[in-house]
Amino acid sequence: MKKERIVAINRTTAETDIALTLNLDGSGERKISTGVGFFNHMLAGFARHGFFDLDVKVKGDLEVDCHHTIEDTGIVLGTAIREAVGDKKGIRRYGSMILPMDESLVLCAVDLCGRPYFVMDAEFPTERVGDMDTEMVREFFYAISYTAGMNLHLKVLSGFNSHHMIEAMFKAFGKALDEATSYDPRIADVLSTKGSL
């Protein structure tokens, strides 16, 4: 019987107040309120397509801009992922997805190796989508990679609509992470020749 992989984290700074609960073994249920509409939509796609239950409430200094709200949410979500996978025994460790959305095609690859590394290859034709700066996509995934201890690669293979490109990235990440965190009955300990991750 596998233990429940549910983590609740609260993080408060002078810039943001975040309460987040993540269930890696959920069904895609989500309650998301960050104050940034497009970001809410992206997190919902991540949760639904990764089959993660995600509850996020963020109060950020949006009178400044959306930077702290989005980056700090990435920090908290990455921390929750790291804590939820625990000792990583029995999980697949690796996950990948090539996901289409209309004209956009995105590749995402994940390794829950404990060593953070982030690579992103994407150029967005617009500076904003709704109330979210497109440059914050990089900041969000970078924060997740480094707090989760995750090797994360994201590459936009084709696309010209910023909304489609970003949404495909969030959904591909959800699906790749779902694969990486899922159990494989053939893996008795951790999937590493070193014996630890």
Salt bridges, closest charged atoms under 4 A:
GLU15 OE2 - HIS68 NE2 3.38
ASP25 OD1 - ARG5 NH2 2.68
ASP55 OD1 - LYS57 NZ 2.99
ASP61 OD2 - HIS68 ND1 2.78
GLU71 OE1 - HIS67 NE2 3.42
ASP72 OD2 - ARG11 NH1 3.28
ASP102 OD2 - HIS164 NE2 3.11
GLU103 OE1 - HIS164 ND1 2.71
ASP111 OD1 - ARG93 NE 2.63
ASP121 OD2 - LYS155 NZ 2.49
ASP133 OD1 - ARG128 NH1 2.47
GLU167 OE1 - HIS41 NE2 3.37
GLU167 OE1 - HIS163 NE2 3.01
GLU167 OE2 - LYS171 NZ 2.98
ASP184 OD2 - ARG92 NE 3.85
ASP184 OD2 - ARG186 NH2 2.71
